[in-house]
Amino acid sequence: MAAEAKVDPMHQFTIEPLFGSQGWSIGGYNIAFTNSALWMAIATIALLVFVAGGAKRAQVPGRWQMAVETFTGFIDGMLAANVGPNGKKYVPYIFSLFMFILFANVLGLMPIGVLGLHAFTFTSHFSATGVLAVLSFSIVLIVGFAKHKLHFFSLFVPHGTPVAMIVPIFFVELVSFLVRPFSLGLRLFVAMMAGHVLLEVLSSFVIDTGNANIGLFAIAGLPSFILMVGICALELLVAGIQAYVFALLTCVYLNDAENLH
């Protein structure tokens, strides 16, 4: 009798120390180098290699240089549309943010399990996406107060607000503003986590039906496998869309800081 597949769809999100688990701590918190940190480093190296390979500035650009320039132009256009002329100075940050998230999402979908390795999608953890969101939000606050000083608070009182409604509207807008980093990080985290859980559940279903008998596999397992292939393609699309949404919303928030809109 074939052994029943035991697949835990949440195991893939487990953060495991690779080395330094003993004695590596700051303030009582362990700072071991984990699988999550490893894939962050891999995504960072991939981004650096991608940019370095396209920074040759050849008179007749090759495909690599064209790819880098295409993404840079895409980010430049996004900032111009959402922030205006003042957005050009944020191109390096938004480009790095967009590409880092894109590489992280795509690397986590690489089928390297056939080599005995486990691709880890660190953007499926709110601790990672939350830090990226807080970083973007901090830049918005720094820019807003540096450029407008206390007048930045006028962002929370829309033009034309009746005098009697200024106080309640101010607090509603303030709470809405402060929730932004939470919603920004949560959106990316949920989207990536949900897709990976679905793929893991479907894979266990394919294995279980295959272990049961060939008839059940033909009826239920094979369609599930075909569905998995389609979902993998969809996940690649989601990986790009989520990186775009994160970068786009950051541009929108920077517009508030720059132009108080």
BAPATOR-577883 format. One record per residue (C-alpha): x, y, z; residue in one letter; residue number from 1. Coordinates in steps of 0.001 Angstrom, whole numbers, plus 500000, padded with zeros to 6 digits. Layout:
N
<u X, v Y, w Z, vexdo a, milum NUM>
...
This chain:
261
<u 500000, v 500000, w 500000, vexdo m, milum 1>
<u 501428, v 503381, w 499028, vexdo a, milum 2>
<u 502173, v 505776, w 501815, vexdo a, milum 3>
<u 499806, v 508688, w 502144, vexdo e, milum 4>
<u 501315, v 512045, w 501303, vexdo a, milum 5>
<u 501673, v 514262, w 504317, vexdo k, milum 6>
<u 501992, v 517812, w 503116, vexdo v, milum 7>
<u 501846, v 520746, w 505493, vexdo d, milum 8>
<u 501006, v 523814, w 503356, vexdo p, milum 9>
<u 502382, v 526134, w 506055, vexdo m, milum 10>
<u 505745, v 524408, w 506454, vexdo h, milum 11>
<u 507129, v 526270, w 503440, vexdo q, milum 12>
<u 506894, v 529532, w 505403, vexdo f, milum 13>
<u 508946, v 528295, w 508365, vexdo t, milum 14>
<u 511962, v 530475, w 509074, vexdo i, milum 15>
<u 514892, v 528233, w 509935, vexdo e, milum 16>
<u 518377, v 529261, w 511123, vexdo p, milum 17>
<u 521179, v 528216, w 508792, vexdo l, milum 18>
<u 524024, v 529134, w 511118, vexdo f, milum 19>
<u 524719, v 531322, w 514120, vexdo g, milum 20>
<u 521759, v 530039, w 516141, vexdo s, milum 21>
<u 523929, v 529642, w 519234, vexdo q, milum 22>
<u 525095, v 532805, w 520924, vexdo g, milum 23>
<u 524049, v 535225, w 518184, vexdo w, milum 24>
<u 521724, v 537622, w 519978, vexdo s, milum 25>
<u 521171, v 541327, w 520526, vexdo i, milum 26>
<u 519029, v 542455, w 523419, vexdo g, milum 27>
<u 517857, v 538901, w 523985, vexdo g, milum 28>
<u 516718, v 538436, w 520373, vexdo y, milum 29>
<u 518387, v 535778, w 518278, vexdo n, milum 30>
<u 519963, v 537142, w 515079, vexdo i, milum 31>
<u 520951, v 533873, w 513410, vexdo a, milum 32>
<u 521356, v 533861, w 509633, vexdo f, milum 33>
<u 518141, v 532264, w 508374, vexdo t, milum 34>
<u 516748, v 530935, w 505124, vexdo n, milum 35>
<u 514775, v 534172, w 504858, vexdo s, milum 36>
<u 517958, v 536242, w 505182, vexdo a, milum 37>
<u 519654, v 534001, w 502603, vexdo l, milum 38>
<u 516975, v 534657, w 499982, vexdo w, milum 39>
<u 517001, v 538369, w 500770, vexdo m, milum 40>
<u 520731, v 538295, w 500048, vexdo a, milum 41>
<u 520149, v 536333, w 496836, vexdo i, milum 42>
<u 517512, v 538843, w 495691, vexdo a, milum 43>
<u 519872, v 541718, w 496502, vexdo t, milum 44>
<u 522756, v 540120, w 494582, vexdo i, milum 45>
<u 520448, v 539397, w 491630, vexdo a, milum 46>
<u 519390, v 543057, w 491605, vexdo l, milum 47>
<u 522995, v 544282, w 491745, vexdo l, milum 48>
<u 524044, v 541932, w 488945, vexdo v, milum 49>
<u 521052, v 542995, w 486856, vexdo f, milum 50>
<u 521846, v 546694, w 487245, vexdo v, milum 51>
<u 525606, v 546235, w 486796, vexdo a, milum 52>
<u 525106, v 544208, w 483627, vexdo g, milum 53>
<u 522981, v 546933, w 482102, vexdo g, milum 54>
<u 525146, v 549878, w 483145, vexdo a, milum 55>
<u 527587, v 549652, w 480236, vexdo k, milum 56>
<u 525994, v 552635, w 478445, vexdo r, milum 57>
<u 526924, v 551236, w 475043, vexdo a, milum 58>
<u 526054, v 553407, w 472058, vexdo q, milum 59>
<u 524208, v 550436, w 470606, vexdo v, milum 60>
<u 522592, v 548871, w 473680, vexdo p, milum 61>
<u 522412, v 545114, w 473998, vexdo g, milum 62>
<u 519430, v 543184, w 475333, vexdo r, milum 63>
<u 520582, v 543402, w 478941, vexdo w, milum 64>
<u 521111, v 547141, w 478797, vexdo q, milum 65>
<u 517769, v 547510, w 477032, vexdo m, milum 66>
<u 516059, v 545559, w 479813, vexdo a, milum 67>
<u 517543, v 547779, w 482533, vexdo v, milum 68>
<u 516708, v 550952, w 480612, vexdo e, milum 69>
<u 513172, v 549703, w 479965, vexdo t, milum 70>
<u 512527, v 549129, w 483660, vexdo f, milum 71>
<u 514156, v 552444, w 484562, vexdo t, milum 72>
<u 512027, v 554266, w 481995, vexdo g, milum 73>
<u 508947, v 552477, w 483302, vexdo f, milum 74>
<u 509639, v 553674, w 486861, vexdo i, milum 75>
<u 510484, v 557180, w 485633, vexdo d, milum 76>
<u 507157, v 557325, w 483803, vexdo g, milum 77>
<u 505287, v 556078, w 486857, vexdo m, milum 78>
<u 506803, v 558802, w 489033, vexdo l, milum 79>
<u 506201, v 561489, w 486407, vexdo a, milum 80>
<u 502524, v 560505, w 486186, vexdo a, milum 81>
<u 501947, v 560323, w 489945, vexdo n, milum 82>
<u 504363, v 562840, w 491460, vexdo v, milum 83>
<u 505248, v 565171, w 488617, vexdo g, milum 84>
<u 508624, v 566752, w 487786, vexdo p, milum 85>
<u 509727, v 566435, w 491423, vexdo n, milum 86>
<u 509424, v 562669, w 491180, vexdo g, milum 87>
<u 512589, v 562169, w 489143, vexdo k, milum 88>
<u 514799, v 562225, w 492235, vexdo k, milum 89>
<u 512973, v 559169, w 493603, vexdo y, milum 90>
<u 513712, v 556987, w 490556, vexdo v, milum 91>
<u 516668, v 555149, w 492187, vexdo p, milum 92>
<u 514632, v 554264, w 495288, vexdo y, milum 93>
<u 511427, v 553227, w 493514, vexdo i, milum 94>
<u 513412, v 551278, w 490913, vexdo f, milum 95>
<u 515314, v 549427, w 493651, vexdo s, milum 96>
<u 512111, v 548792, w 495601, vexdo l, milum 97>
<u 510210, v 547504, w 492574, vexdo f, milum 98>
<u 513007, v 545263, w 491305, vexdo m, milum 99>
<u 513843, v 543901, w 494770, vexdo f, milum 100>
<u 510232, v 542830, w 495344, vexdo i, milum 101>
<u 509957, v 541480, w 491799, vexdo l, milum 102>
<u 513117, v 539382, w 492166, vexdo f, milum 103>
<u 511971, v 538167, w 495595, vexdo a, milum 104>
<u 508573, v 537093, w 494268, vexdo n, milum 105>
<u 509928, v 535389, w 491143, vexdo v, milum 106>
<u 512818, v 533640, w 492909, vexdo l, milum 107>
<u 510343, v 532134, w 495356, vexdo g, milum 108>
<u 508545, v 530475, w 492437, vexdo l, milum 109>
<u 511638, v 528863, w 490926, vexdo m, milum 110>
<u 511207, v 525053, w 490658, vexdo p, milum 111>
<u 514528, v 524264, w 492322, vexdo i, milum 112>
<u 512881, v 521615, w 494492, vexdo g, milum 113>
<u 513884, v 519074, w 491827, vexdo v, milum 114>
<u 517494, v 519802, w 492848, vexdo l, milum 115>
<u 516762, v 519166, w 496510, vexdo g, milum 116>
<u 516703, v 522867, w 497368, vexdo l, milum 117>
<u 513851, v 524916, w 498782, vexdo h, milum 118>
<u 513083, v 528336, w 497338, vexdo a, milum 119>
<u 511906, v 530643, w 500116, vexdo f, milum 120>
<u 509583, v 533565, w 499373, vexdo t, milum 121>
<u 510366, v 536070, w 502098, vexdo f, milum 122>
<u 507682, v 538443, w 500798, vexdo t, milum 123>
<u 505184, v 535886, w 502145, vexdo s, milum 124>
<u 506137, v 537119, w 505634, vexdo h, milum 125>
<u 504621, v 540311, w 506991, vexdo f, milum 126>
<u 507846, v 540991, w 508907, vexdo s, milum 127>
<u 509628, v 541497, w 505557, vexdo a, milum 128>
<u 506889, v 543334, w 503654, vexdo t, milum 129>
<u 506127, v 545409, w 506747, vexdo g, milum 130>
<u 509710, v 546660, w 506940, vexdo v, milum 131>
<u 509606, v 547670, w 503259, vexdo l, milum 132>
<u 506304, v 549462, w 503870, vexdo a, milum 133>
<u 507611, v 551269, w 506971, vexdo v, milum 134>
<u 510733, v 552300, w 505038, vexdo l, milum 135>
<u 508619, v 553833, w 502259, vexdo s, milum 136>
<u 506293, v 555476, w 504778, vexdo f, milum 137>
<u 509266, v 556913, w 506688, vexdo s, milum 138>
<u 510581, v 558498, w 503487, vexdo i, milum 139>
<u 507138, v 560023, w 502893, vexdo v, milum 140>
<u 507110, v 561528, w 506405, vexdo l, milum 141>
<u 510664, v 562842, w 506125, vexdo i, milum 142>
<u 509985, v 564436, w 502734, vexdo v, milum 143>
<u 506640, v 565850, w 503861, vexdo g, milum 144>
<u 507922, v 567529, w 507021, vexdo f, milum 145>
<u 511228, v 568615, w 505451, vexdo a, milum 146>
<u 509453, v 570356, w 502577, vexdo k, milum 147>
<u 506295, v 571671, w 504218, vexdo h, milum 148>
<u 507117, v 571754, w 507949, vexdo k, milum 149>
<u 503918, v 571879, w 510043, vexdo l, milum 150>
<u 501905, v 572792, w 506955, vexdo h, milum 151>
<u 502160, v 569083, w 506131, vexdo f, milum 152>
<u 499248, v 568548, w 508544, vexdo f, milum 153>
<u 497000, v 570370, w 506073, vexdo s, milum 154>
<u 497050, v 567080, w 504136, vexdo l, milum 155>
<u 494538, v 565778, w 506678, vexdo f, milum 156>
<u 492052, v 568605, w 506132, vexdo v, milum 157>
<u 490721, v 568495, w 502536, vexdo p, milum 158>
<u 490135, v 571843, w 500889, vexdo h, milum 159>
<u 486581, v 573088, w 501405, vexdo g, milum 160>
<u 485943, v 571156, w 504642, vexdo t, milum 161>
<u 483274, v 572919, w 506750, vexdo p, milum 162>
<u 484654, v 574470, w 509957, vexdo v, milum 163>
<u 482460, v 572258, w 512142, vexdo a, milum 164>
<u 483870, v 569131, w 510471, vexdo m, milum 165>
<u 487565, v 570053, w 510566, vexdo i, milum 166>
<u 488365, v 568201, w 513794, vexdo v, milum 167>
<u 486572, v 564903, w 513021, vexdo p, milum 168>
<u 487780, v 564920, w 509400, vexdo i, milum 169>
<u 491333, v 565591, w 510589, vexdo f, milum 170>
<u 491341, v 562541, w 512861, vexdo f, milum 171>
<u 489701, v 560316, w 510237, vexdo v, milum 172>
<u 492269, v 561355, w 507630, vexdo e, milum 173>
<u 495101, v 560963, w 510134, vexdo l, milum 174>
<u 494073, v 557411, w 511031, vexdo v, milum 175>
<u 493680, v 556598, w 507328, vexdo s, milum 176>
<u 497174, v 557968, w 506702, vexdo f, milum 177>
<u 498744, v 556005, w 509569, vexdo l, milum 178>
<u 497148, v 552759, w 508367, vexdo v, milum 179>
<u 498912, v 553069, w 505012, vexdo r, milum 180>
<u 502113, v 551186, w 505921, vexdo p, milum 181>
<u 500078, v 548350, w 507428, vexdo f, milum 182>
<u 497844, v 547967, w 504373, vexdo s, milum 183>
<u 500819, v 548361, w 502009, vexdo l, milum 184>
<u 502759, v 545529, w 503639, vexdo g, milum 185>
<u 499691, v 543364, w 504248, vexdo l, milum 186>
<u 498588, v 543424, w 500605, vexdo r, milum 187>
<u 501877, v 542003, w 499326, vexdo l, milum 188>
<u 502190, v 539478, w 502143, vexdo f, milum 189>
<u 498673, v 538080, w 501704, vexdo v, milum 190>
<u 498893, v 537835, w 497919, vexdo a, milum 191>
<u 502162, v 535900, w 497956, vexdo m, milum 192>
<u 501227, v 533664, w 500871, vexdo m, milum 193>
<u 497816, v 532714, w 499449, vexdo a, milum 194>
<u 499234, v 531627, w 496098, vexdo g, milum 195>
<u 501894, v 529426, w 497666, vexdo h, milum 196>
<u 499405, v 527795, w 500031, vexdo v, milum 197>
<u 497076, v 527005, w 497120, vexdo l, milum 198>
<u 499891, v 525414, w 495119, vexdo l, milum 199>
<u 500959, v 523317, w 498104, vexdo e, milum 200>
<u 497404, v 522089, w 498741, vexdo v, milum 201>
<u 496923, v 521154, w 495088, vexdo l, milum 202>
<u 500272, v 519353, w 495005, vexdo s, milum 203>
<u 499287, v 517240, w 498017, vexdo s, milum 204>
<u 496011, v 516414, w 496288, vexdo f, milum 205>
<u 497871, v 515286, w 493159, vexdo v, milum 206>
<u 500216, v 513088, w 495223, vexdo i, milum 207>
<u 497387, v 511555, w 497280, vexdo d, milum 208>
<u 495313, v 510642, w 494234, vexdo t, milum 209>
<u 498394, v 509253, w 492509, vexdo g, milum 210>
<u 499162, v 507072, w 495515, vexdo n, milum 211>
<u 495545, v 505861, w 495688, vexdo a, milum 212>
<u 495054, v 504416, w 492196, vexdo n, milum 213>
<u 495474, v 505325, w 488561, vexdo i, milum 214>
<u 491742, v 505767, w 488017, vexdo g, milum 215>
<u 491364, v 508353, w 490762, vexdo l, milum 216>
<u 494483, v 510140, w 489532, vexdo f, milum 217>
<u 493071, v 510313, w 485990, vexdo a, milum 218>
<u 489753, v 511676, w 487263, vexdo i, milum 219>
<u 490947, v 514129, w 489917, vexdo a, milum 220>
<u 494736, v 514189, w 490136, vexdo g, milum 221>
<u 495550, v 514977, w 486515, vexdo l, milum 222>
<u 493094, v 517915, w 486283, vexdo p, milum 223>
<u 494574, v 519227, w 489544, vexdo s, milum 224>
<u 498057, v 518997, w 488061, vexdo f, milum 225>
<u 496960, v 520904, w 484951, vexdo i, milum 226>
<u 495335, v 523488, w 487226, vexdo l, milum 227>
<u 498641, v 523783, w 489122, vexdo m, milum 228>
<u 500462, v 524601, w 485889, vexdo v, milum 229>
<u 497942, v 527353, w 485163, vexdo g, milum 230>
<u 498191, v 528709, w 488704, vexdo i, milum 231>
<u 502002, v 528765, w 488448, vexdo c, milum 232>
<u 501673, v 530966, w 485363, vexdo a, milum 233>
<u 499162, v 533135, w 487223, vexdo l, milum 234>
<u 501527, v 533383, w 490201, vexdo e, milum 235>
<u 504250, v 534749, w 487922, vexdo l, milum 236>
<u 501792, v 537415, w 486805, vexdo l, milum 237>
<u 500823, v 538136, w 490421, vexdo v, milum 238>
<u 504521, v 538432, w 491324, vexdo a, milum 239>
<u 504886, v 541267, w 488806, vexdo g, milum 240>
<u 501570, v 542898, w 489642, vexdo i, milum 241>
<u 502265, v 542984, w 493387, vexdo q, milum 242>
<u 505684, v 544559, w 492841, vexdo a, milum 243>
<u 504022, v 547137, w 490582, vexdo y, milum 244>
<u 501227, v 547873, w 493078, vexdo v, milum 245>
<u 503707, v 548316, w 495929, vexdo f, milum 246>
<u 505806, v 550728, w 493859, vexdo a, milum 247>
<u 502742, v 552557, w 492525, vexdo l, milum 248>
<u 501245, v 553146, w 495973, vexdo l, milum 249>
<u 504602, v 554373, w 497211, vexdo t, milum 250>
<u 504575, v 556888, w 494333, vexdo c, milum 251>
<u 501055, v 557993, w 495296, vexdo v, milum 252>
<u 502136, v 558506, w 498911, vexdo y, milum 253>
<u 505203, v 560455, w 497771, vexdo l, milum 254>
<u 502882, v 562682, w 495755, vexdo n, milum 255>
<u 501070, v 563547, w 498988, vexdo d, milum 256>
<u 504380, v 564451, w 500613, vexdo a, milum 257>
<u 505572, v 566516, w 497667, vexdo e, milum 258>
<u 502361, v 568240, w 496589, vexdo n, milum 259>
<u 499979, v 567841, w 499565, vexdo l, milum 260>
<u 497246, v 566360, w 497331, vexdo h, milum 261>
